[in-house]
Amino acid sequence: MPDFKYIALDRAGKQVTGTLDGRDRQEAAVKVRALGYFPVEVTAANGAGGNGRRVVAISGGLVRPVIDSAARGAEAPRAAGGKRVPRVQILLFTRELADLIDAGLPIDRALSVLTEQCDNEALRAMVRSIQGDVRAGQPLSDALRKFPREFPVLYANMIHAGEVSGQLASVMTRLAEFLEKEQVRRSQIIAALTYPMVLISVAVVAVTFLLTFVIPKLKSVFDDLGAALPLPTQVLLAVSSFIGAWWWAVALGVAGMVWLLRAWIATPAGRRAYDSLRLRLPLLGLLTQKMVMARFVRTLGTLLGGGVPILDSLEISGSAVGNAITADAVGDVRDRVRQGETLSGSMEHAGAFLPLVIHMAAVGEETGRLPGMLVRTADTLDFEVDNAMRRLTSLVEPLVVLLMGGFVGFVVLSILLPIFEANTVVR
């Protein structure tokens, strides 16, 4: 049987190397596991087996498996039927896997348990694929990277940091808490926007119904009066006639404007202009900045707490903030940190970070508790965002009611004025 070289991690997270024999890479990986090690790379000793992985160093002394160029060019596998697994299912999978690993179950057995109790067919197929890769000797993080839609870079890098440091259970627990916070934040935003959007939709439908069905039926009544119509009535009839005759042009125009706006935002220049506008809007600008900052510091704190080096954490956090202007500022911070500056000092120089974030980062650096301080800052910002969202949504209801009432009053006035004038002429 051919010989295989292996690079593995012991239970303390230290790297060990050696050689052993086996019929193929899978059997060699199984033998490495039997020695009590976690295989990182298994390759043929004679250089064969070019489909193996190589290992490259990243900042902080960690190592990250990287798929060969041929493997990178292959299409990433998808869940059953190409369906995307819902976020909630990924959250439950992460929490349950963290609990099972924390209870002492090996990864292979923990994945078997999750496969048996999984109700979602797409998730079950994905977990089986991950389990097959793990049994073949791949690290869990590499198996997860094959599903980038469900497990983004942040997720896979945290799992890898846990594998290298030997603290996979605690890192997965921290990751599950992060995903739970993100899901709560997303649910709160949806809940806050649902009622205003329903109210606005009802108002739009009511206005459209009045203009297209009710007002045209009154035009014959106004014509029978034979008198000159007041200006409000003329405006109302003109708008109603225009919408009745050119509704398709109005619909196409609105759809075209939306499409052009989305296409423009999809360009780098359009995205930067759009994100810059979001940060400079009255009232909404500060709220948007707090939401972006909360996501940035929570992601950064979670990555640092999971053992990911600060440069890699900043790179991942910058890509996760969802705002091009803030992402550029994070990139500037990363460059300055690489040159030896402190995180808080780099943030202050970038000029795009809230004072609270800068001061809390400084305190975290001074006390040696930077990850915890960043997560606590995210909690504070989330609390402020919640209060601001409640205040804004509480203003939407009276505003929509006021606008709707004003329009209805205008319609009533436009209908009654000709009748009053006709009565005056008759007398």
C-alpha positions, 0 to 999 in steps of 0.5 A: 500500500502507498505511503501518505504524509499527513498534517494534523492537530492534536487535542491541544490544537498543536500541529503534528506531522507523520506518515502512514500507509493506506489504500487511499486518502480516505483510509489514511485519514481514518487512520489519522483519526484513530491516532487521536488527531484531527487531519488537516491534510493527507497527501501521497508521499510520492507526490501523487494524489494532486487533488489533495489540499495544501495548507497556507499560513494566515496572520496570527499563526493559524493555518487555513486549508485552501482548495486547489485551483482545480477544485476552486474552479468546480461548481460549488454543490447545492442543497437538494434540488438547488434550494437554499436552506432558510436562515432559521434552519442554519441557525438551528443547525449551528445551535444543535451542532454546538450543543452536541460537540460541547457534550463530547460527541465527535463531529461525525456522530453529531452530524449523524444525529442532526441528519436523523432529526432534520425535517428540512430535506434541503438541509438534510442533503447538505448535512449528509454531504458535509458528513461525507467530506468529514469522513473523507478527512476534510476539516469541517470548515472546508466542508462548509465552504462548499456551501457559500450561500448557507455558510458565508466566509465569516461562518467558515473562518470561525469554524476553522479558528475553532478547529486550529485552536482546539476550542471548536465547541466554544467557538460554535456556541459563540457563532450560534449566539451571533446568528441568533442576535442577527436573526432577532435584529432582522425579525425586529426590523421586519416587525417594525416595518410590516404595519407601516407598509400595510398601512401605506399599501391600503392607502395607495389601493384606496386612492387608486380605486377612487381615481379609476372607478369612483371619480369617472362615474361622477364626471357625467353628473358634473357635465349635467350641471352645465356650470363651470367647474371649480379648480379643485374639481377640474384638477381631480377630473384631469388626474382621474382621466389621465390615470384612466387613459394612461395607467399602463404608461404610469405602471411602465414608467414606475417599473422602469424607474425602479429597474434603472435605480436598481441597475445603477445601485448595482454599479460600484459608483451607484452603490457608493453614492446610494450608501453615502446618501443613506448615511446623510439623510435627515433622521434616517442617516444616524439610524442607518449609521448605528445599524451599520456600526452595530453589525460591524462591531458585533461581527468583529467582536465575534470573530476576535472572540472565536480566535480569528486574527484581527486582520482577517477579522477586519477584512471579513467584518468590512465585507459584512457591514452592507455599506460601501462607505463604511467598508472602505473605512474598515479597509483603511483601519485594517491597513493602519492596524497592519502597520502597527497602530491601535484599533481605536486610533485607526478608527478615529483617524478613519473618521467614519466610526461613532465615538461610542465605538472608538471609546469602547474599542480603546477601553477593550484594548487597554483592559485586554477584553476587546471582543467582549467590549465590542459585543457589548457595544453592539448590544448598546447600539441595537438598543438605541436602534430599537428605540429609534425604530419604535419612534419612527414607526409610531410617527408613520401611522398618524402621517399616513392617516393625515395624508389619506384624510387630506386626500379624501377631504380634497375629493369630497371638496371637489365633489361638493363644490360644483353641487353647492355652486349649482344650488346657488345658480338655481336660487 
